[in-house]
């Protein structure tokens, strides 16, 4: 409380006391107590003072009588809190058996029983005692039912029983009463069990709670929306599903990529192209570029011209160079595909570029070089060393010291080298 409030309060008390004193002084009252022939006379003020003294004396005697019992209770409380703290520290340090013992001892005191049992169940689960963890959760459910239910759902999902986890959380999800951790677990279990539509229900409450933070929410939103898009079984369902998504979710790069792949799979290549091109105008994404280049032979010439235009603004994007090279391979432009793929490998070697270069050499009737490229693609995918091409071929490659160091921003303006 601020000092001026204390001053005002003391002034008010002083004023009330002054008026009360004058009021009592005029007529202090009269009290007569007669018991077995003994009479006691006093004023009302004196009687009230004696009553207060008697009440204080009785309270002091009761406190003294209860002190030994209170000392035992306080000691038990201190021990329980210390065991809870020691158990949590042991749990974090990985001493799970010791943590479980300390936490079970801490659970004997009612005030920390719920948290201690939850932590003890976690310790048992990490120790590999899943059955004991579930038994401990049964006890914890009597104290903290919602938290115990969420933890049980996570254990079920980790054990490969995601459908049971979804069923366990479904009533609260339907009522909209899940905690943030419950919504996260409901979404993860739904994804694991292939029920992406259920996972979508968790996004709105998670966004409103803001408990995940922007990065955490963006991650789960991207995974859920992507799974939801991939769940479409035909082109009509996909188109309806995509049109009903909020605008922000349709702009997620992972969701656009999933939609484009599904649309191309269902024969809707033009729709896939439009979505990718629109997304790339908003934000450049090598993943979308790779999908754009691998959508098949439909409208391949139009896509090739558009992708070659992007090379001017993104000359050092290995994914784009590989995509252009792969599209050139599809239209059998071997000589045009080779420089793109060689430059992509010079900037960032990856299996797709080696495989496409193998297709080029195969189209040029050079099977030995094609086999070497295919072996390099397999070796790179396995994390093994690749085999260099013959010296005369490597000498004709683009000088990356001149061309590959050029950097451009999203508007195509070259950046100065450091």
Residue pairs with C-beta under 8 A, 6 or more apart in sequence:
24 44
24 45
28 43
28 44
28 45
29 43
29 44
29 45
30 41
30 43
30 44
31 41
31 42
31 43
31 44
31 46
31 47
32 39
32 40
32 41
33 39
33 40
33 41
33 42
34 40
42 50
76 108
76 109
77 109
77 111
79 109
80 105
80 106
80 108
80 109
80 111
80 112
80 116
81 106
81 112
83 102
83 103
83 105
83 106
83 116
84 102
84 103
84 106
84 112
84 115
84 116
84 119
86 102
87 98
87 99
87 100
87 101
87 102
87 103
87 106
87 116
87 119
87 120
87 123
88 99
88 103
88 119
90 96
90 98
90 99
90 102
90 123
91 99
91 103
91 119
91 122
91 123
91 126
94 126
96 123
96 124
96 126
96 127
97 123
97 127
99 119
99 120
99 123
100 120
100 123
100 124
100 127
100 129
103 116
103 117
103 119
103 120
103 123
104 116
104 117
104 120
104 136
106 112
106 116
107 113
107 116
107 117
107 120
107 139
113 143
114 140
114 143
114 144
114 147
115 144
117 136
117 137
117 139
117 140
117 143
117 144
117 148
118 137
118 140
118 144
118 147
118 148
118 151
120 136
121 133
121 134
121 136
121 137
121 140
121 148
121 151
122 133
122 151
124 130
124 132
124 133
124 136
125 133
125 155
130 155
130 159
133 155
134 152
134 155
137 148
137 151
137 152
137 155
140 147
140 148
140 151
141 148
141 149
146 172
146 179
146 182
147 179
147 181
149 168
149 169
149 172
149 182
150 169
150 178
150 179
150 181
150 182
150 185
152 165
152 168
153 165
153 168
153 169
153 182
153 185
153 186
153 189
154 165
154 185
156 162
156 164
156 165
156 168
156 189
157 165
157 185
157 188
157 189
157 192
162 189
162 190
162 192
162 193
163 189
163 193
165 185
165 189
165 192
165 193
166 186
166 189
166 190
166 193
166 195
166 198
169 178
169 182
169 185
169 186
169 189
170 186
172 178
172 182
173 182
173 183
173 186
173 198
173 201
173 202
176 205
178 186
178 202
178 205
180 205
180 206
180 209
180 211
180 212
183 202
183 205
183 206
183 209
184 202
184 206
184 212
184 220
186 198
186 199
186 201
186 202
187 199
187 202
187 203
187 206
187 220
187 224
188 199
190 196
190 197
190 198
190 199
190 202
191 199
191 223
191 224
191 227
194 231
196 224
196 227
196 228
196 230
196 231
197 228
197 231
199 224
199 227
199 228
200 224
200 225
200 228
202 224
203 220
203 221
203 224
203 225
206 212
206 217
206 220
207 217
207 221
210 217
212 220
221 249
221 252
222 252
222 253
222 254
222 255
223 254
225 245
225 249
225 252
225 254
225 255
225 258
226 252
226 254
226 255
226 257
226 258
228 241
228 245
229 238
229 241
229 242
229 255
229 258
229 259
229 262
230 258
230 261
230 262
231 241
232 238
232 241
232 262
232 266
234 266
235 263
235 266
235 267
235 268
238 259
238 262
238 263
238 266
238 268
239 268
239 271
242 250
242 259
245 255
249 255
250 256
250 259
251 279
251 282
253 279
253 283
253 285
253 287
253 288
254 287
256 275
256 276
256 279
256 288
257 276
257 285
257 287
257 288
257 291
259 272
259 275
260 272
260 273
260 275
260 276
260 288
260 291
260 292
260 295
261 272
261 291
263 269
263 271
263 272
263 275
264 272
264 295
264 296
269 295
269 296
269 298
269 299
270 299
272 295
273 292
273 295
273 299
273 302
273 303
276 288
276 291
276 292
277 292
277 306
279 285
279 288
280 288
280 289
280 292
280 310
283 410
284 314
284 317
284 410
286 317
286 318
286 319
286 320
287 319
289 307
289 310
289 317
289 319
289 320
289 323
290 319
290 322
290 323
290 352
292 303
292 307
292 323
293 303
293 307
293 320
293 322
293 323
293 324
293 326
293 327
294 323
294 326
295 303
297 330
300 327
300 330
300 331
301 331
303 327
304 324
304 327
304 328
304 331
307 320
307 323
307 324
307 327
308 324
310 320
311 320
311 321
311 324
311 340
312 412
313 408
313 410
313 411
313 412
314 320
314 408
315 403
315 404
315 406
315 408
316 347
316 404
316 405
316 406
316 407
318 344
318 347
318 348
318 350
318 353
319 344
321 340
321 341
321 343
321 344
321 347
321 353
322 340
322 341
322 344
322 350
322 352
322 353
322 356
324 337
324 340
325 337
325 338
325 340
325 341
325 344
325 353
325 356
325 357
325 360
326 337
326 352
326 356
328 334
328 336
328 337
328 340
329 337
329 356
329 359
329 360
329 363
332 363
334 360
334 363
334 364
337 356
337 360
338 357
338 360
339 398
341 353
341 356
341 357
341 360
342 357
342 397
342 398
343 397
343 398
343 400
343 403
343 404
344 350
344 353
345 353
345 354
345 357
346 397
346 398
346 400
346 404
347 400
347 404
349 380
349 386
350 380
351 377
351 378
351 380
351 381
352 377
354 373
354 374
354 376
354 377
354 380
354 386
355 373
355 374
355 377
357 373
358 369
358 370
358 371
358 372
358 373
358 374
358 377
359 370
360 370
361 367
361 369
361 370
361 373
362 370
369 389
369 390
369 393
372 387
372 389
373 389
375 387
376 386
376 387
379 385
379 386
379 387
380 386
388 394
398 404
405 417
406 414
407 414
407 415
407 417
408 414
408 415
409 415
